[in-house]
Amino acid sequence: MANLKEIRGRIGSISSTMQITRAMKMVSAAKLKKAQDAITMLRPYSEKLQEIIQNVNSSSDPDQVSVYAQKREVKKILFIAVTSNRGLAGAFNTYIIKELNNQLQKNSQYEVEVLTIGKKVYDAVRRTQTVFANESSIFDKLSFGIVSNITETVMNNFREGQFDEVYIIYNKFVNAATQIVTTEQVLPISMAESDVEEVPVDVDYVFEPSRNEILDTLIPKSIKTQVFKAVLDSVASEHGARMTAMHKATDNAQELKNDLVIFYNKARQAAITNEILEIVSGAEALKNS
C-alpha cells in the first residue's frame, strides 16, 4: 500500500495535469471561435461559386469541356490528406489516417501518391507510401495564397497527365463535438452533379466575356476554394476535437483526484487511529507497571 507521502505526490501531479488540460481547453475554445467564423463565411462563397459554374456550364457548348473536367483512364491517383501538426486531440488524426489507409487499400491496383498536410499524417505514411509533397508548414501562417499555390501545383500535374484523379481527405466541421471524416474528389471536377436547383431552360443569359472564358477563370478558382475550405474545416475540427478531449481529460483527472483524496483521508484516519491506540496502550502499560 502506498504511504501518505506518495498519495500526496499523486494528488499534486493530478492537480498540475488538470491545470494544463484546463488551460489547453480554454486556448482551443478561443481558437475555435475564430476558425469557426472563417469556415462559416467561406462556405456560402464556395457554394455560390459552384452554382455559377453549373449555371454557366448548362449553357455552354457540350463539346468544349474544361481540361479540369476531362475524365481519362485511371492509372495514377493523388490523395491529399489533412491532419494537424500536434496531438492531444482525441481521435482527430487517427480517423484521417485510418480513412487514408482504407482508400490506399481500395485503390491498390493503381499507382498512388500522397500529399500530406500535417505532421501526423506525414509521420504515418512516409515510410510506406510515396509522398508527393509534405506541406505541414502551411499551418504556421495559414492563408488562401499559400493553399492556392499548393493547389496550383496539383492542378498543373493533373493537366500534364501526372495524375488521373485527385482526392482530398479531411475532417468536416459540424460542431465542437462532431467532426465527419470526408473524402472528396477534387479532380477531375464533376460538371453534372450539383446540390443546387437546375436553372430553368427558358432563362437566357448574356455572357461577357464568353462562356468558355468564364469557366476557364471560375473552375480553377473553385478548385482552390474547395481545397482551402477543406483545410479550414480541418483547422476548426482540430480545435473542436482538442477542446472536447481536454474537457474529458479534465473531468477524468478530477474524478481520479477525488478518489485519491478519499483514499488519502481514509489512510490518514487509519494512521491517526493507530497512533492513538499506541499512545493509549503505552499509557496503560505505564499504569500497570
RODO-2510 file (C-alpha; in nm, 4 decimals, decimal comma):
residues 289
     n   res          X          Y          Z
     1     m     0,0000     0,0000     0,0000
     2     a     0,1267     0,3490    -0,0864
     3     n     0,2156     0,5676     0,2099
     4     l     0,0656     0,9115     0,2741
     5     k     0,3592     1,0942     0,1143
     6     e     0,3215     0,9009    -0,2123
     7     i    -0,0530     0,9678    -0,2202
     8     r     0,0041     1,3412    -0,1654
     9     g     0,2519     1,3341    -0,4535
    10     r    -0,0024     1,1699    -0,6816
    11     i    -0,2678     1,4234    -0,5863
    12     g    -0,0243     1,7070    -0,6612
    13     s     0,0652     1,5568    -1,0007
    14     i    -0,3006     1,5185    -1,0955
    15     s    -0,3714     1,8779    -0,9905
    16     s    -0,0870     2,0009    -1,2136
    17     t    -0,2204     1,7928    -1,5029
    18     m    -0,5668     1,9394    -1,4526
    19     q    -0,4254     2,2914    -1,4769
    20     i    -0,2612     2,2038    -1,8103
    21     t    -0,5679     2,0341    -1,9597
    22     r    -0,7955     2,3145    -1,8420
    23     a    -0,5656     2,5769    -1,9968
    24     m    -0,5462     2,3830    -2,3269
    25     k    -0,9244     2,3595    -2,3341
    26     m    -0,9590     2,7370    -2,2912
    27     v    -0,6993     2,8064    -2,5623
    28     s    -0,8703     2,5691    -2,8062
    29     a    -1,2092     2,7245    -2,7293
    30     a    -1,0735     3,0703    -2,8138
    31     k    -0,9128     2,9478    -3,1373
    32     l    -1,2255     2,7512    -3,2297
    33     k    -1,4379     3,0659    -3,2399
    34     k    -1,2050     3,2280    -3,4944
    35     a    -1,1739     2,9121    -3,7053
    36     q    -1,5495     2,8554    -3,6965
    37     d    -1,6169     3,2086    -3,8164
    38     a    -1,3703     3,1609    -4,1043
    39     i    -1,5282     2,8403    -4,2334
    40     t    -1,8810     2,9772    -4,1848
    41     m    -1,8004     3,2782    -4,4030
    42     l    -1,6263     3,0714    -4,6739
    43     r    -1,8947     2,8055    -4,7245
    44     p    -2,1585     3,0356    -4,8841
    45     y    -1,8955     3,1735    -5,1235
    46     s    -1,7852     2,8230    -5,2240
    47     e    -2,1443     2,7076    -5,2751
    48     k    -2,2336     3,0154    -5,4832
    49     l    -1,9231     2,9667    -5,6949
    50     q    -2,0279     2,6093    -5,7670
    51     e    -2,3771     2,7309    -5,8546
    52     i    -2,2428     2,9860    -6,1035
    53     i    -2,0206     2,7236    -6,2682
    54     q    -2,3147     2,4845    -6,3050
    55     n    -2,5350     2,7595    -6,4489
    56     v    -2,2749     2,8732    -6,6999
    57     n    -2,1848     2,5170    -6,7929
    58     s    -2,5502     2,4308    -6,8625
    59     s    -2,5494     2,6916    -7,1381
    60     s    -2,2056     2,6160    -7,2820
    61     d    -2,1042     2,4001    -7,5760
    62     p    -2,1016     2,0358    -7,4546
    63     d    -1,8158     1,9573    -7,6943
    64     q    -1,5849     2,2058    -7,5206
    65     v    -1,5013     2,0521    -7,1838
    66     s    -1,2596     2,2124    -6,9402
    67     v    -0,9257     2,0367    -6,9056
    68     y    -1,0012     2,0031    -6,5332
    69     a    -1,3253     1,8169    -6,6086
    70     q    -1,1818     1,5693    -6,8585
    71     k    -1,2070     1,2104    -6,7388
    72     r    -0,9460     0,9636    -6,8536
    73     e    -0,8336     0,6115    -6,7779
    74     v    -0,7216     0,5965    -6,4164
    75     k    -0,3616     0,4893    -6,3713
    76     k    -0,2288     0,7199    -6,1006
    77     i    -0,4123     0,8808    -5,8077
    78     l    -0,3115     1,1540    -5,5676
    79     f    -0,4610     1,1721    -5,2172
    80     i    -0,4383     1,4978    -5,0224
    81     a    -0,4619     1,4070    -4,6523
    82     v    -0,5174     1,6855    -4,3982
    83     t    -0,4384     1,6340    -4,0299
    84     s    -0,2784     1,8526    -3,7623
    85     n     0,0808     1,9120    -3,6581
    86     r     0,0031     1,8447    -3,2916
    87     g    -0,1663     1,5699    -3,0970
    88     l    -0,3803     1,5697    -2,7813
    89     a    -0,6949     1,5988    -2,9953
    90     g    -0,8571     1,2641    -2,9301
    91     a    -0,9043     1,0502    -3,2404
    92     f    -0,8956     1,3509    -3,4748
    93     n    -0,5776     1,2434    -3,6582
    94     t    -0,6342     0,8700    -3,6181
    95     y    -0,9591     0,8764    -3,8176
    96     i    -0,7920     1,0548    -4,1122
    97     i    -0,5003     0,8113    -4,1181
    98     k    -0,7431     0,5191    -4,0979
    99     e    -0,9532     0,6555    -4,3864
   100     l    -0,6381     0,7166    -4,5925
   101     n    -0,5228     0,3583    -4,5368
   102     n    -0,8678     0,2329    -4,6404
   103     q    -0,8514     0,4375    -4,9607
   104     l    -0,4990     0,3150    -5,0333
   105     q    -0,6095    -0,0439    -4,9896
   106     k    -0,9201     0,0157    -5,2008
   107     n    -0,7111     0,1632    -5,4843
   108     s    -0,4137    -0,0712    -5,4521
   109     q    -0,4385    -0,1619    -5,8217
   110     y    -0,3372     0,1933    -5,9137
   111     e    -0,0190     0,3874    -5,8593
   112     v    -0,0814     0,6164    -5,5627
   113     e     0,0955     0,9142    -5,4109
   114     v     0,0056     1,1183    -5,1027
   115     l     0,0291     1,4916    -5,0457
   116     t     0,0440     1,5368    -4,6695
   117     i    -0,0791     1,8463    -4,4880
   118     g     0,0010     1,7917    -4,1206
   119     k     0,2935     1,6243    -3,9461
   120     k     0,0796     1,3450    -3,8036
   121     v    -0,0229     1,2009    -4,1394
   122     y     0,3273     1,2567    -4,2796
   123     d     0,4835     1,0544    -3,9969
   124     a     0,2234     0,7818    -4,0532
   125     v     0,2807     0,7311    -4,4288
   126     r     0,6329     0,8490    -4,5081
   127     r     0,7848     0,5030    -4,4642
   128     t     0,5175     0,3076    -4,6514
   129     q     0,3899     0,5372    -4,9283
   130     t     0,5311     0,7686    -5,1925
   131     v     0,4915     1,1224    -5,0582
   132     f     0,4307     1,3710    -5,3391
   133     a     0,4948     1,6653    -5,1045
   134     n     0,4808     1,7489    -4,7347
   135     e     0,3085     2,0834    -4,6778
   136     s     0,2765     2,0707    -4,2986
   137     s     0,4298     2,4165    -4,2646
   138     i     0,1179     2,5901    -4,4021
   139     f    -0,0332     2,5903    -4,0532
   140     d     0,2410     2,8254    -3,9346
   141     k     0,0763     3,1076    -4,1278
   142     l    -0,2353     2,9780    -4,2985
   143     s    -0,3721     3,1841    -4,5861
   144     f    -0,5602     3,1341    -4,9118
   145     g    -0,2490     3,2333    -5,1088
   146     i    -0,0361     2,9538    -4,9616
   147     v    -0,3045     2,6890    -5,0137
   148     s    -0,3667     2,8292    -5,3633
   149     n    -0,0011     2,7759    -5,4587
   150     i    -0,0135     2,4150    -5,3411
   151     t    -0,3373     2,3545    -5,5300
   152     e    -0,1909     2,5189    -5,8418
   153     t     0,0948     2,2672    -5,8356
   154     v    -0,1519     1,9789    -5,8122
   155     m    -0,3616     2,1231    -6,0949
   156     n    -0,0563     2,1590    -6,3172
   157     n     0,0395     1,7959    -6,2559
   158     f    -0,3156     1,6852    -6,3364
   159     r    -0,3207     1,8939    -6,6538
   160     e     0,0114     1,7425    -6,7630
   161     g    -0,1171     1,3896    -6,7021
   162     q     0,0889     1,3119    -6,3927
   163     f    -0,2308     1,2241    -6,2047
   164     d    -0,5622     1,0985    -6,3382
   165     e    -0,7639     1,1609    -6,0196
   166     v    -0,7120     1,3729    -5,7104
   167     y    -0,8959     1,3288    -5,3799
   168     i    -0,8806     1,5169    -5,0515
   169     i    -0,9409     1,3559    -4,7104
   170     y    -1,0229     1,5821    -4,4173
   171     n    -1,2419     1,6276    -4,1103
   172     k    -1,5546     1,8280    -4,1939
   173     f    -1,6528     2,0574    -3,9081
   174     v    -2,0081     2,0220    -3,7745
   175     n    -1,9705     2,1451    -3,4179
   176     a    -1,7187     2,1272    -3,1350
   177     a    -1,8148     1,7691    -3,0533
   178     t    -1,8764     1,6361    -3,4059
   179     q    -1,6364     1,6099    -3,6996
   180     i    -1,7102     1,3974    -4,0062
   181     v    -1,4286     1,2266    -4,1959
   182     t    -1,4874     1,3260    -4,5575
   183     t    -1,3298     1,2140    -4,8852
   184     e    -1,3974     1,4486    -5,1778
   185     q    -1,2921     1,4260    -5,5397
   186     v    -1,1013     1,7378    -5,6395
   187     l    -1,0022     1,6448    -5,9958
   188     p    -1,1483     1,5890    -6,2418
   189     i    -1,4376     1,8077    -6,1357
   190     s    -1,7929     1,6906    -6,1923
   191     m    -1,9901     1,9331    -6,4081
   192     a    -2,3103     1,7292    -6,3933
   193     e    -2,3613     1,6866    -6,0198
   194     s    -2,4773     1,9832    -5,8208
   195     d    -2,6608     2,0429    -5,4931
   196     v    -2,8371     2,3500    -5,6318
   197     e    -3,1587     2,3529    -5,8294
   198     e    -3,1271     2,3456    -6,2052
   199     v    -3,1709     2,6706    -6,3921
   200     p    -3,4961     2,6864    -6,5923
   201     v    -3,4382     2,6300    -6,9620
   202     d    -3,6200     2,9483    -7,0614
   203     v    -3,3636     3,1708    -6,8832
   204     d    -3,1380     3,3441    -7,1320
   205     y    -2,8044     3,4835    -7,0158
   206     v    -2,5835     3,7392    -7,1869
   207     f    -2,2225     3,6434    -7,1185
   208     e    -1,9335     3,8864    -7,1247
   209     p    -1,6722     3,7548    -7,1853
   210     s    -1,7638     3,4231    -7,3468
   211     r    -1,8911     3,1225    -7,1532
   212     n    -1,5677     2,9303    -7,2022
   213     e    -1,3564     3,2204    -7,0784
   214     i    -1,5737     3,2489    -6,7686
   215     l    -1,5414     2,8767    -6,6990
   216     d    -1,1637     2,8882    -6,7537
   217     t    -1,1471     3,1540    -6,4823
   218     l    -1,4012     3,0189    -6,2361
   219     i    -1,3109     2,6485    -6,2412
   220     p    -0,9502     2,6910    -6,1147
   221     k    -1,0749     2,9358    -5,8522
   222     s    -1,3422     2,6857    -5,7458
   223     i    -1,0854     2,4061    -5,7102
   224     k    -0,8570     2,6238    -5,4988
   225     t    -1,1510     2,7328    -5,2850
   226     q    -1,2551     2,3700    -5,2339
   227     v    -0,9104     2,2760    -5,1034
   228     f    -0,8871     2,5881    -4,8862
   229     k    -1,2320     2,5143    -4,7413
   230     a    -1,1202     2,1603    -4,6570
   231     v    -0,8129     2,2938    -4,4751
   232     l    -1,0241     2,5465    -4,2808
   233     d    -1,2709     2,2695    -4,1939
   234     s    -0,9813     2,0630    -4,0636
   235     v    -0,8458     2,3506    -3,8538
   236     a    -1,1845     2,4161    -3,6942
   237     s    -1,2335     2,0424    -3,6371
   238     e    -0,8911     2,0158    -3,4731
   239     h    -0,9685     2,2881    -3,2194
   240     g    -1,3115     2,1395    -3,1519
   241     a    -1,1675     1,7905    -3,1048
   242     r    -0,8901     1,9171    -2,8782
   243     m    -1,1321     2,1229    -2,6689
   244     t    -1,3564     1,8188    -2,6240
   245     a    -1,0614     1,5903    -2,5462
   246     m    -0,9175     1,8303    -2,2887
   247     h    -1,2599     1,8747    -2,1302
   248     k    -1,2919     1,4979    -2,0873
   249     a    -0,9332     1,4736    -1,9622
   250     t    -1,0031     1,7401    -1,7000
   251     d    -1,3165     1,5587    -1,5848
   252     n    -1,1333     1,2262    -1,5651
   253     a    -0,8483     1,3852    -1,3703
   254     q    -1,0976     1,5399    -1,1285
   255     e    -1,2606     1,2021    -1,0684
   256     l    -0,9212     1,0396    -1,0110
   257     k    -0,8215     1,3178    -0,7740
   258     n    -1,1445     1,2809    -0,5772
   259     d    -1,0848     0,9066    -0,5407
   260     l    -0,7276     0,9656    -0,4236
   261     v    -0,8396     1,2315    -0,1742
   262     i    -1,0911     0,9868    -0,0241
   263     f    -0,8254     0,7151    -0,0133
   264     y    -0,5785     0,9604     0,1415
   265     n    -0,8290     1,0659     0,4103
   266     k    -0,9031     0,7042     0,4962
   267     a    -0,5336     0,6195     0,5173
   268     r    -0,4672     0,9292     0,7291
   269     q    -0,7559     0,8462     0,9598
   270     a    -0,6252     0,4909     0,9966
   271     a    -0,2776     0,6243     1,0788
   272     i    -0,4196     0,8617     1,3412
   273     t    -0,6232     0,5762     1,4931
   274     n    -0,3117     0,3582     1,5146
   275     e    -0,1172     0,6384     1,6814
   276     i    -0,3962     0,6889     1,9377
   277     l    -0,4022     0,3158     2,0072
   278     e    -0,0264     0,3146     2,0600
   279     i    -0,0497     0,6098     2,2999
   280     v    -0,3331     0,4503     2,4956
   281     s    -0,1528     0,1165     2,5032
   282     g     0,1648     0,2880     2,6278
   283     a    -0,0263     0,4729     2,8957
   284     e    -0,1949     0,1516     3,0103
   285     a     0,1424    -0,0230     3,0234
   286     l     0,2891     0,2543     3,2395
   287     k    -0,0113     0,2446     3,4667
   288     n     0,0202    -0,1304     3,5221
   289     s     0,3958    -0,1236     3,5744
***
